[in-house]
Amino acid sequence: MDLVSFPRRLYTEGEEPEYDRSVGYYSKNTELWQKLHAVLKEEWSELENSNLGPLFMFTKLDFKWASVVIRCMLTMQVVCEKEYEIWSVVGVQPLRFSLNEFERITGLNCEYKAALTKPEAIETDEMKEYWRKLGVNIKVGPSIDNLVAACKWAGDWSREDRLRLGYLAVYAGFIDAQKSSTPTSLALASQVMDLERFESYPWGRVAFNTLIKSVKEADLSKPFILAGFAEALQVWAYHAMPKFGEESGDPMPINPEPPLLAFKGIKGKRYVIGTMKKQVLFNHMVMVDKEDVYPRWYKDVDDQKVDNIIKALLGKLGGKWNWKPADWVNEGIIAVKSEKAVKSEKSHVKRSISDEDDEAISVKRARTFGYSAAQASGDGWNRLESKMEELFKDFSDKQSEQMKLGLENVEKKVQLLTTQVAILGRIFKKGSLHTSAEHVKSSESDEKDPAGGSDATDPPGGSDAKKDPPGEPQNGEEDKDACGTAEEDSECNFLRTHYPSASELDAEKKKQVEQIKQENRLARGKSQRTRTLSHTQTGAYLGNSTARRIVLNNPPEAPKPAKAITKPKRQTRGKAGVAKQVSAKEEADAKAAAAAKQAAAKEAASAKQAAAKEAAAKETASVKQAPAKLAVLKVPGGYDLFAVAAEESKKEMADYCATLPGYPMKAPDKHDYPLWYWWWTLLTEEEWLDDTHVSAWTRMMARRLETHPDWFKSDRIMFLDSRITQYWARDWPNFQACELLPAQSLDWYFGKLPRSNPTGKRWAYDIDDLYIPLSVSQTHWVALHVSIPKRHIVVYDSLPGSIEDKIMESVVEPYAAMMPNLMKQAAKADDKPYFPLDKYTVEFPTKGVPYQNNGGDCSLFVLKYMECLALGYTTFPETFCQANATTAREKIASYLFHEIDCRGPIEDPRDWEGLDLLD
């Protein structure tokens, strides 16, 4: 019998990378499916009975993700040169994950189709109209964020359009499953216009193709995120090791089909690797007909050693094969070094392509089969020589392919640069004409637009040209928001932004001009904003609510009002022309009446004063009896923001945290225990607060401002969450290129955002001060105080010097440049001269600003900066210091829990819309 060899392990057994490092995934977006369950109630039964039914049914399964199971299975892989499958060895037992296993697990259509991911796109008028309903550019497929937004207005759609929405959600949420802001493939998404064609498409093969590529590209030595239907890998582990699935997979009682619906996920994650290696019952691979053992793929490669595994399992190597440790070379091809030593790519490649040890061991095995030492040595050398020639040829082919791809990327970037230069040339010509006639056009617009709208020639800002938020961390996308999303290609940051064509640019300008005109028509005639009193006020709150004229750096001269002239009153005279005289008796009577009136006034004043004291005493008593959430103190504003939170409120919050999975674990896994991780991060000093913490805090402050305006220095203020900063940073290149303002800027300006608490207040007319938390380079938080009347921005930094001055200035520059542009474009026609386009001035104060003395509390200091400023502190209090950081965190957590019923994110700690809030 000839010598049989099997693939090498990726990692030496027992020296695999740490299993506690997280594995992220994009599939099964919680917010999307919660909204679709409500919108598609009538169509849901039809969708579950379709060819994609298992995926629709899976959305209602409370499946629990387990990073440790995925990481264990992937780190136990062996080398597999086949592009569309992987093999893992648990103990000594090989387990296959290929298209056959994926089809068995999911029950989806996985038949072969040429040009699988590039079918002919359906571009019809009906398709363009439907894309318009979705709010998606007709050149790309809808993203998950687009579909979430479409759920808001899909209730009035036809049955076919609602079915299309459901199918697109399955495609974007499971089959493609990328970052929520990433557009899908237009060619594949457009198939939904033919419902029958879409349902019969081999989506199982498309989903597996996406997933297996993500698995092959993953760097298992660090946290990574899987694209595609990642949950299938976890179900594969339960299905391949039935006893393990029974013990750890939380199986359903009736064992439904397909296996995808038979498990609810991990019960616990302790001793997973040990439990796996103790298994004795395995489903090594799905047994299919002979012709289907090797799934058909376009240009797949052969791997003789992997084929040997399949032959052994099929009994083609001399009967049933008994797997033993000697079948597998113990030493892996990837060396796992200590945390301090980071292996380079070169060492990985060298180690990966070296089969010298493998051949030497194969030679030693040959002796046991009757070969002489010379024969074995010669055969081994010949095989090694042929292997080296094969590897050298593969290396040459890969280098040629990479060079070809590099040239194609260069050509694309050159084309983008050419387009950009052409657009800039057109804008420069238009801008020069606009500058010379700016004031003339402004005055002419008043005559041409009787409805009060702005002239179409005014410089437009950016409408929502691209609705998807940055990601995730997402975090340009904030990768931090995506829980460790892989870094994007940063070779050409400036070119990653889409620059619209001339026709698209004109269309966006017209949309924005029409939006401004419409808003100005609605505001026409409303000279004074209607105020609604809160239950805490006894009379009209004046404070600083008087509308103030915009303070300009160089205000235009206004005509002085004409002085009013009044006629003096004529003096009453007698018949003889002499003034009438008063008799002595009448004078005495007048003096007596005046004395009596004065005495009565004194008595009334004393009575009023006594009544006021009595009322104050009653109010004090009632305040002591009522359990107020915020104590009213004699400080600027209505409460002491550094007072210790009430023990009763802290206990309620602590009792809730004690019920969360993972409590009281320190540094819990953010994917396995998202709720406890969110609260633990908020309560633990020096832990970096995430965007969701900041977002919840800004919503709470907006709610306070709405219900208790008398607590703040003015009701002409607004708290913005950090999402707007992500839009402005992402779209800054667009503004530089074609003066398009960031997405949703006008909605913020007119008070339509945030959607959870729209104020309807218009910047500059109803709002003077903006408080914005800003993340700098995803490593540090600072607070921005934007004063619209003073055209001034103050940046409060709790750790000055941690960010280079040039970087800090470049981060703040978009706000200094785009704010005046937004103000001028959106202003009423009569007011445009009061809004020059000069940049806002910027200040970085250091004197009297509290500083942190650790590396993780910058976000906490930012929240307190904004709160102090909003309450009217002219100088920061002495209690605002690092020593009170833990108290401040507890107080914030308590207030979030009680005031807005915040319970943390539903699934992802960085999920923007997943915060379980009252609103």
ZAMARGU-4260 file (C-alpha; in steps of 0.2 Angstrom, whole numbers, plus 5000, padded with zeros to 4 digits):
<rodrens>
0) 5000/5000/5000 | 5007/5017/4995 | 5011/5030/5008 | 4996/5041/5013 | 4998/5058/5020
5) 4985/5070/5027 | 4986/5090/5028 | 4996/5098/5041 | 4987/5108/5055 | 4987/5127/5055
10) 4992/5128/5073 | 5001/5116/5084 | 4989/5106/5094 | 4988/5114/5111 | 4996/5130/5105
15) 4981/5138/5096 | 4978/5157/5098 | 4968/5162/5113 | 4950/5156/5112 | 4943/5171/5122
20) 4946/5184/5108 | 4929/5189/5101 | 4922/5185/5084 | 4910/5198/5077 | 4897/5196/5064
25) 4885/5207/5054 | 4870/5195/5050 | 4853/5195/5058 | 4852/5214/5061 | 4840/5216/5076
30) 4833/5232/5072 | 4829/5227/5054 | 4820/5212/5059 | 4810/5220/5073 | 4803/5232/5061
35) 4800/5220/5047 | 4790/5208/5059 | 4778/5223/5062 | 4777/5229/5044 | 4775/5212/5035
40) 4762/5204/5047 | 4751/5200/5032 | 4765/5193/5021 | 4775/5184/5034 | 4766/5167/5031
45) 4770/5168/5013 | 4788/5172/5016 | 4790/5158/5028 | 4783/5146/5015 | 4795/5152/5001
50) 4812/5144/4996 | 4820/5157/5008 | 4808/5152/5022 | 4821/5145/5034 | 4830/5162/5035
55) 4813/5171/5039 | 4809/5158/5052 | 4827/5160/5059 | 4824/5178/5063 | 4811/5173/5076
60) 4822/5161/5084 | 4831/5168/5099 | 4848/5161/5093 | 4863/5165/5105 | 4880/5169/5097
65) 4895/5160/5104 | 4912/5167/5098 | 4921/5154/5107 | 4913/5140/5097 | 4917/5148/5081
70) 4935/5152/5086 | 4938/5134/5092 | 4932/5126/5076 | 4942/5138/5065 | 4959/5137/5075
75) 4958/5118/5073 | 4959/5119/5054 | 4971/5110/5044 | 4979/5117/5028 | 4966/5116/5014
80) 4971/5123/4997 | 4953/5121/4990 | 4945/5138/4989 | 4927/5134/4994 | 4929/5122/5009
85) 4938/5120/5026 | 4942/5105/5037 | 4944/5106/5055 | 4952/5092/5066 | 4944/5090/5083
90) 4956/5078/5093 | 4960/5066/5079 | 4943/5067/5070 | 4942/5078/5053 | 4926/5088/5050
95) 4921/5096/5034 | 4913/5112/5030 | 4909/5114/5012 | 4894/5118/5001 | 4886/5101/5005
100) 4886/5104/5024 | 4880/5122/5022 | 4865/5116/5011 | 4861/5102/5024 | 4861/5115/5038
105) 4851/5129/5030 | 4840/5120/5018 | 4843/5134/5005 | 4845/5131/4986 | 4863/5128/4982
110) 4863/5122/4964 | 4877/5128/4952 | 4874/5143/4942 | 4887/5152/4930 | 4891/5170/4934
115) 4884/5167/4951 | 4887/5184/4959 | 4886/5194/4942 | 4869/5190/4934 | 4861/5202/4922
120) 4854/5217/4932 | 4835/5221/4930 | 4835/5240/4925 | 4818/5245/4921 | 4807/5260/4925
125) 4798/5249/4938 | 4814/5245/4946 | 4820/5263/4946 | 4803/5268/4954 | 4805/5255/4967
130) 4822/5260/4971 | 4815/5278/4973 | 4803/5271/4986 | 4817/5263/4995 | 4827/5280/4995
135) 4842/5271/4986 | 4853/5277/4972 | 4849/5267/4957 | 4867/5263/4954 | 4869/5252/4970
140) 4859/5240/4980 | 4850/5244/4996 | 4860/5243/5012 | 4853/5237/5029 | 4851/5255/5034
145) 4841/5259/5019 | 4829/5245/5022 | 4827/5250/5041 | 4823/5267/5035 | 4811/5260/5022
150) 4801/5251/5035 | 4794/5268/5041 | 4784/5271/5025 | 4781/5253/5018 | 4764/5251/5027
155) 4755/5259/5012 | 4764/5249/4998 | 4757/5236/4987 | 4758/5217/4992 | 4772/5214/4979
160) 4782/5229/4985 | 4781/5223/5003 | 4786/5205/4998 | 4801/5213/4989 | 4806/5222/5005
165) 4806/5206/5014 | 4816/5197/5001 | 4829/5211/5000 | 4830/5211/5019 | 4835/5192/5019
170) 4848/5196/5005 | 4856/5211/5014 | 4854/5204/5031 | 4859/5186/5029 | 4866/5182/5012
175) 4877/5197/5010 | 4878/5202/5028 | 4890/5216/5027 | 4891/5232/5038 | 4874/5240/5039
180) 4879/5255/5029 | 4887/5245/5015 | 4877/5245/4999 | 4873/5228/4992 | 4876/5222/4974
185) 4864/5230/4961 | 4865/5215/4950 | 4859/5203/4963 | 4847/5215/4973 | 4838/5220/4957
190) 4833/5202/4954 | 4819/5206/4967 | 4809/5215/4953 | 4805/5197/4947 | 4798/5189/4962
195) 4798/5171/4955 | 4815/5173/4948 | 4822/5180/4964 | 4814/5165/4975 | 4821/5152/4963
200) 4839/5159/4963 | 4853/5149/4971 | 4854/5160/4986 | 4862/5147/4997 | 4877/5146/4985
205) 4878/5165/4986 | 4878/5165/5005 | 4890/5151/5006 | 4902/5160/4994 | 4902/5176/5005
210) 4904/5166/5021 | 4918/5155/5016 | 4928/5169/5008 | 4927/5179/5025 | 4933/5163/5034
215) 4948/5161/5023 | 4953/5179/5025 | 4951/5180/5043 | 4966/5183/5054 | 4963/5170/5068
220) 4977/5178/5079 | 4966/5193/5083 | 4948/5198/5085 | 4939/5197/5068 | 4922/5200/5060
225) 4914/5187/5048 | 4903/5193/5034 | 4889/5182/5027 | 4878/5170/5037 | 4890/5167/5051
230) 4878/5158/5062 | 4879/5143/5050 | 4896/5140/5057 | 4890/5138/5074 | 4876/5126/5069
235) 4889/5116/5059 | 4898/5113/5076 | 4882/5107/5084 | 4877/5096/5069 | 4895/5089/5066
240) 4896/5084/5085 | 4878/5079/5090 | 4882/5076/5108 | 4890/5093/5109 | 4875/5101/5101
245) 4864/5092/5113 | 4874/5098/5128 | 4879/5115/5123 | 4868/5120/5108 | 4851/5122/5118
250) 4842/5111/5106 | 4823/5113/5102 | 4812/5099/5109 | 4805/5093/5093 | 4821/5093/5082
255) 4814/5103/5068 | 4822/5103/5050 | 4833/5110/5043 | 4846/5109/5058 | 4847/5128/5057
260) 4831/5129/5066 | 4835/5115/5079 | 4846/5125/5091 | 4845/5141/5101 | 4863/5144/5103
265) 4876/5142/5117 | 4871/5138/5135 | 4887/5143/5142 | 4905/5145/5136 | 4916/5136/5149
270) 4927/5122/5144 | 4921/5122/5126 | 4937/5116/5119 | 4938/5102/5132 | 4921/5097/5129
275) 4923/5096/5110 | 4939/5085/5112 | 4929/5072/5123 | 4916/5069/5109 | 4915/5051/5102
280) 4901/5053/5089 | 4905/5063/5074 | 4896/5068/5057 | 4913/5070/5048 | 4904/5076/5031
285) 4887/5075/5023 | 4886/5059/5013 | 4879/5063/4996 | 4879/5054/4979 | 4896/5050/4971
290) 4895/5064/4958 | 4891/5077/4972 | 4905/5073/4984 | 4915/5087/4976 | 4903/5102/4974
295) 4905/5111/4957 | 4914/5128/4957 | 4921/5138/4944 | 4940/5137/4944 | 4942/5127/4960
300) 4959/5119/4964 | 4963/5101/4969 | 4971/5096/4985 | 4978/5078/4985 | 4980/5078/5004
305) 4962/5084/5007 | 4956/5071/4995 | 4964/5058/5005 | 4953/5062/5020 | 4938/5060/5009
310) 4944/5044/5002 | 4947/5038/5020 | 4930/5042/5025 | 4922/5034/5010 | 4932/5018/5013
315) 4943/5019/4998 | 4959/5017/5007 | 4957/4999/5012 | 4941/4999/5022 | 4935/5009/5037
320) 4948/5021/5043 | 4952/5022/5061 | 4958/5039/5065 | 4973/5040/5076 | 4986/5054/5082
325) 4999/5047/5070 | 4988/5053/5055 | 4991/5071/5059 | 5008/5080/5060 | 5007/5088/5077
330) 5017/5103/5073 | 5007/5117/5064 | 5012/5128/5050 | 5009/5144/5059 | 5019/5148/5074
335) 5010/5157/5088 | 5022/5168/5097 | 5020/5177/5114 | 5010/5193/5115 | 5025/5204/5114
340) 5032/5196/5098 | 5021/5199/5083 | 5025/5188/5068 | 5028/5196/5052 | 5020/5192/5035
345) 5036/5186/5028 | 5039/5173/5042 | 5021/5167/5040 | 5023/5164/5022 | 5040/5155/5024
350) 5032/5144/5038 | 5017/5141/5027 | 5026/5135/5012 | 5039/5125/5020 | 5035/5106/5019
355) 5052/5100/5023 | 5047/5094/5040 | 5032/5086/5033 | 5042/5076/5020 | 5055/5071/5033
360) 5041/5063/5044 | 5033/5056/5028 | 5050/5047/5024 | 5051/5040/5042 | 5033/5033/5040
365) 5038/5025/5023 | 5050/5013/5032 | 5036/5005/5042 | 5029/5000/5025 | 5044/4990/5019
370) 5054/5004/5010 | 5072/5004/5012 | 5080/5020/5019 | 5088/5025/5002 | 5072/5022/4993
375) 5062/5032/5006 | 5075/5046/5006 | 5076/5047/4987 | 5057/5047/4985 | 5055/5061/4998
380) 5068/5072/4990 | 5059/5070/4973 | 5043/5075/4981 | 5051/5090/4989 | 5058/5095/4973
385) 5042/5094/4964 | 5033/5103/4978 | 5046/5118/4977 | 5043/5119/4959 | 5024/5120/4961
390) 5025/5133/4975 | 5037/5144/4964 | 5025/5143/4950 | 5010/5148/4961 | 5020/5162/4969
395) 5024/5169/4951 | 5006/5168/4946 | 5000/5176/4962 | 5013/5190/4960 | 5007/5193/4942
400) 4989/5194/4947 | 4993/5206/4961 | 5002/5217/4949 | 4987/5217/4937 | 4975/5221/4951
405) 4987/5235/4956 | 4987/5243/4939 | 4968/5242/4938 | 4966/5251/4955 | 4978/5264/4948
410) 4967/5267/4933 | 4951/5268/4943 | 4959/5281/4954 | 4965/5291/4939 | 4948/5291/4932
415) 4941/5297/4949 | 4954/5311/4950 | 4950/5316/4932 | 4931/5318/4936 | 4935/5327/4952
420) 4946/5340/4943 | 4932/5343/4930 | 4919/5346/4944 | 4931/5358/4953 | 4933/5367/4937
425) 4915/5370/4935 | 4912/5375/4953 | 4926/5387/4952 | 4918/5396/4937 | 4901/5396/4945
430) 4909/5402/4962 | 4918/5417/4954 | 4901/5423/4946 | 4892/5420/4962 | 4904/5430/4973
435) 4903/5445/4962 | 4884/5446/4962 | 4880/5438/4979 | 4871/5453/4987 | 4862/5457/4970
440) 4855/5439/4969 | 4850/5440/4987 | 4839/5455/4985 | 4832/5449/4968 | 4827/5432/4976
445) 4815/5442/4988 | 4806/5449/4973 | 4806/5433/4963 | 4801/5422/4977 | 4784/5428/4985
450) 4782/5413/4995 | 4798/5417/5006 | 4809/5404/4999 | 4828/5407/4995 | 4834/5410/4978
455) 4839/5394/4968 | 4856/5403/4964 | 4861/5403/4983 | 4875/5391/4986 | 4866/5375/4991
460) 4872/5363/5004 | 4872/5344/5004 | 4855/5335/5005 | 4855/5317/5011 | 4865/5311/4996
465) 4871/5296/5006 | 4860/5291/5020 | 4870/5277/5027 | 4879/5282/5043 | 4897/5278/5045
470) 4901/5262/5052 | 4904/5255/5066 | 4914/5259/5072 | 4902/5258/5064 | 4911/5264/5071
475) 4926/5285/5043 | 4916/5274/5047 | 4918/5272/5065 | 4926/5255/5066 | 4924/5256/5085
480) 4905/5257/5082 | 4907/5240/5073 | 4915/5231/5087 | 4932/5229/5079 | 4928/5230/5061
485) 4942/5227/5049 | 4951/5243/5043 | 4946/5250/5026 | 4959/5253/5013 | 4966/5270/5018
490) 4978/5273/5003 | 4967/5287/4996 | 4955/5293/5009 | 4949/5307/4998 | 4944/5296/4984
495) 4933/5285/4995 | 4919/5297/4994 | 4907/5297/4980 | 4907/5312/4969 | 4891/5314/4960
500) 4890/5318/4941 | 4884/5335/4935 | 4866/5329/4933 | 4866/5321/4950 | 4874/5337/4958
505) 4860/5348/4950 | 4847/5337/4956 | 4854/5337/4974 | 4855/5356/4973 | 4837/5358/4968
510) 4831/5346/4981 | 4840/5356/4995 | 4833/5373/4988 | 4816/5366/4988 | 4817/5359/5006
515) 4823/5376/5012 | 4809/5385/5002 | 4796/5373/5010 | 4803/5376/5028 | 4803/5395/5025
520) 4785/5394/5019 | 4780/5385/5035 | 4789/5397/5046 | 4782/5412/5037 | 4771/5423/5049
525) 4778/5415/5064 | 4787/5430/5072 | 4788/5422/5089 | 4789/5404/5094 | 4775/5397/5104
530) 4781/5391/5121 | 4774/5377/5131 | 4776/5378/5150 | 4782/5363/5160 | 4773/5356/5175
535) 4787/5364/5186 | 4784/5382/5181 | 4771/5393/5188 | 4772/5407/5175 | 4780/5411/5159
540) 4798/5408/5160 | 4808/5422/5153 | 4826/5418/5157 | 4836/5421/5142 | 4822/5417/5130
545) 4821/5433/5121 | 4826/5431/5103 | 4842/5440/5100 | 4849/5448/5084 | 4863/5438/5077
550) 4880/5445/5083 | 4891/5446/5068 | 4910/5449/5066 | 4907/5463/5054 | 4888/5467/5054
555) 4880/5477/5040 | 4875/5495/5044 | 4856/5496/5046 | 4847/5513/5044 | 4843/5522/5060
560) 4825/5523/5064 | 4817/5540/5063 | 4815/5550/5079 | 4797/5551/5085 | 4791/5569/5089
565) 4777/5572/5101 | 4767/5588/5104 | 4768/5595/5122 | 4752/5595/5132 | 4743/5612/5134
570) 4742/5619/5151 | 4724/5622/5158 | 4721/5640/5161 | 4707/5650/5168 | 4696/5663/5159
575) 4709/5677/5163 | 4723/5667/5156 | 4730/5663/5174 | 4733/5645/5181 | 4719/5639/5192
580) 4724/5639/5211 | 4719/5626/5224 | 4711/5632/5240 | 4719/5628/5257 | 4705/5616/5262
585) 4707/5606/5246 | 4725/5605/5249 | 4723/5598/5267 | 4710/5585/5260 | 4723/5579/5247
590) 4737/5577/5260 | 4726/5566/5271 | 4720/5555/5257 | 4738/5552/5252 | 4743/5547/5270
595) 4729/5535/5271 | 4734/5527/5254 | 4752/5525/5260 | 4747/5517/5276 | 4735/5505/5266
600) 4750/5501/5254 | 4761/5496/5269 | 4749/5485/5277 | 4746/5476/5260 | 4764/5474/5257
605) 4767/5466/5274 | 4752/5454/5272 | 4759/5449/5255 | 4776/5446/5262 | 4769/5435/5276
610) 4759/5425/5263 | 4775/5423/5253 | 4784/5416/5268 | 4770/5404/5272 | 4770/5398/5254
615) 4788/5395/5253 | 4788/5385/5269 | 4774/5374/5262 | 4784/5372/5246 | 4800/5367/5256
620) 4790/5354/5266 | 4782/5346/5250 | 4800/5345/5242 | 4806/5336/5257 | 4792/5324/5256
625) 4792/5321/5237 | 4806/5309/5231 | 4813/5320/5217 | 4826/5313/5205 | 4837/5328/5205
630) 4839/5339/5221 | 4836/5357/5218 | 4851/5367/5225 | 4857/5385/5225 | 4869/5382/5211
635) 4869/5388/5192 | 4855/5378/5185 | 4842/5367/5194 | 4853/5354/5202 | 4870/5349/5208
640) 4878/5339/5194 | 4891/5331/5206 | 4880/5326/5220 | 4880/5308/5225 | 4865/5299/5218
645) 4851/5293/5230 | 4854/5276/5237 | 4837/5270/5233 | 4839/5274/5214 | 4856/5266/5214
650) 4849/5251/5222 | 4836/5249/5208 | 4849/5251/5195 | 4860/5238/5203 | 4846/5226/5205
655) 4843/5227/5187 | 4862/5224/5183 | 4862/5209/5194 | 4849/5201/5183 | 4860/5203/5167
660) 4869/5188/5160 | 4888/5189/5164 | 4885/5199/5180 | 4896/5202/5190 | 4911/5197/5178
665) 4924/5210/5176 | 4928/5215/5158 | 4915/5204/5151 | 4915/5199/5132 | 4905/5212/5123
670) 4898/5200/5111 | 4893/5186/5123 | 4886/5198/5136 | 4882/5214/5128 | 4870/5221/5141
675) 4882/5219/5156 | 4897/5224/5146 | 4887/5241/5142 | 4883/5244/5160 | 4900/5238/5167
680) 4909/5250/5155 | 4898/5265/5160 | 4900/5261/5179 | 4919/5257/5179 | 4931/5271/5181
685) 4944/5273/5167 | 4934/5263/5154 | 4931/5272/5138 | 4912/5276/5135 | 4905/5271/5119
690) 4895/5281/5106 | 4879/5273/5113 | 4883/5279/5131 | 4885/5297/5124 | 4870/5295/5113
695) 4859/5290/5128 | 4866/5304/5138 | 4862/5318/5125 | 4844/5311/5124 | 4842/5312/5142
700) 4848/5330/5142 | 4837/5335/5128 | 4822/5327/5138 | 4827/5338/5153 | 4828/5353/5143
705) 4811/5350/5136 | 4803/5346/5153 | 4813/5358/5164 | 4819/5373/5154 | 4821/5383/5170
710) 4835/5372/5175 | 4846/5378/5161 | 4854/5395/5157 | 4843/5397/5142 | 4830/5387/5132
715) 4839/5392/5116 | 4852/5378/5117 | 4853/5360/5109 | 4862/5344/5113 | 4869/5335/5098
720) 4875/5317/5099 | 4891/5311/5091 | 4882/5304/5075 | 4882/5321/5067 | 4901/5322/5069
725) 4903/5306/5060 | 4892/5313/5045 | 4902/5329/5045 | 4919/5321/5046 | 4914/5308/5032
730) 4907/5321/5020 | 4920/5335/5023 | 4928/5330/5006 | 4912/5332/4997 | 4910/5349/5004
735) 4927/5354/4999 | 4924/5347/4981 | 4907/5353/4977 | 4900/5363/4993 | 4888/5349/4997
740) 4884/5349/5015 | 4884/5333/5026 | 4869/5321/5026 | 4855/5327/5037 | 4862/5344/5040
745) 4846/5353/5036 | 4835/5341/5046 | 4846/5345/5061 | 4845/5364/5057 | 4826/5364/5056
750) 4825/5354/5072 | 4818/5338/5064 | 4832/5327/5072 | 4835/5318/5083 | 4819/5308/5078
755) 4818/5302/5096 | 4815/5320/5102 | 4812/5333/5088 | 4812/5350/5095 | 4806/5360/5079
760) 4818/5374/5084 | 4828/5382/5070 | 4846/5386/5073 | 4850/5405/5074 | 4832/5409/5075
765) 4827/5398/5090 | 4844/5391/5095 | 4860/5400/5100 | 4872/5387/5107 | 4876/5369/5102
770) 4885/5357/5113 | 4893/5343/5103 | 4903/5328/5109 | 4917/5324/5096 | 4928/5309/5094
775) 4945/5313/5088 | 4954/5299/5078 | 4944/5286/5087 | 4956/5288/5102 | 4950/5303/5112
780) 4934/5313/5116 | 4933/5332/5116 | 4918/5344/5119 | 4913/5357/5106 | 4903/5373/5111
785) 4897/5382/5096 | 4890/5399/5098 | 4880/5404/5083 | 4878/5423/5088 | 4896/5425/5091
790) 4902/5414/5077 | 4914/5405/5088 | 4919/5387/5093 | 4926/5383/5110 | 4935/5366/5111
795) 4936/5358/5129 | 4950/5345/5130 | 4952/5335/5146 | 4969/5329/5141 | 4978/5343/5131
800) 4993/5338/5121 | 4987/5320/5119 | 4982/5324/5101 | 4994/5334/5090 | 4989/5352/5086
805) 4988/5349/5068 | 4977/5334/5069 | 4965/5343/5082 | 4964/5359/5070 | 4960/5348/5055
810) 4946/5339/5065 | 4938/5355/5070 | 4940/5364/5053 | 4925/5356/5045 | 4913/5364/5059
815) 4922/5381/5057 | 4920/5380/5038 | 4903/5372/5036 | 4893/5380/5050 | 4893/5397/5041
820) 4889/5389/5025 | 4874/5380/5032 | 4868/5396/5041 | 4868/5406/5025 | 4860/5393/5014
825) 4846/5389/5025 | 4842/5407/5032 | 4827/5416/5026 | 4829/5427/5011 | 4828/5443/5020
830) 4841/5437/5033 | 4855/5431/5021 | 4865/5447/5022 | 4867/5444/5041 | 4876/5427/5038
835) 4893/5429/5030 | 4903/5414/5024 | 4918/5418/5034 | 4924/5404/5045 | 4920/5403/5063
840) 4934/5407/5075 | 4940/5393/5086 | 4947/5393/5104 | 4956/5380/5114 | 4955/5386/5132
845) 4966/5378/5146 | 4965/5389/5161 | 4952/5384/5173 | 4947/5368/5163 | 4947/5352/5173
850) 4959/5338/5167 | 4958/5319/5169 | 4973/5310/5176 | 4970/5293/5168 | 4968/5287/5150
855) 4950/5282/5149 | 4939/5296/5157 | 4939/5308/5143 | 4922/5304/5137 | 4915/5307/5155
860) 4924/5324/5156 | 4916/5329/5139 | 4898/5325/5146 | 4902/5335/5161 | 4909/5350/5151
865) 4893/5351/5141 | 4882/5349/5157 | 4891/5363/5166 | 4890/5375/5151 | 4872/5372/5148
870) 4867/5375/5167 | 4876/5392/5166 | 4892/5389/5175 | 4904/5403/5171 | 4918/5394/5179
875) 4919/5375/5182 | 4916/5370/5200 | 4929/5363/5211 | 4919/5347/5213 | 4923/5344/5194
880) 4938/5333/5196 | 4945/5316/5194 | 4942/5311/5212 | 4923/5312/5208 | 4924/5302/5192
885) 4916/5286/5200 | 4902/5296/5208 | 4899/5305/5192 | 4898/5288/5182 | 4886/5281/5195
890) 4875/5296/5194 | 4874/5296/5175 | 4870/5278/5175 | 4856/5280/5188 | 4848/5295/5179
895) 4849/5285/5162 | 4840/5271/5171 | 4826/5281/5179 | 4824/5297/5168 | 4823/5289/5151
900) 4821/5270/5156 | 4837/5266/5147 | 4841/5247/5148 | 4856/5247/5137 | 4858/5240/5119
905) 4847/5225/5114 | 4861/5216/5106 | 4876/5225/5100 | 4885/5237/5113 | 4888/5249/5099
910) 4871/5248/5091 | 4865/5266/5088 | 4846/5262/5087 | 4847/5247/5099 | 4846/5257/5115
915) 4831/5251/5125 | 4824/5268/5128 | 4807/5275/5134 | 4805/5284/5117
</rodrens>
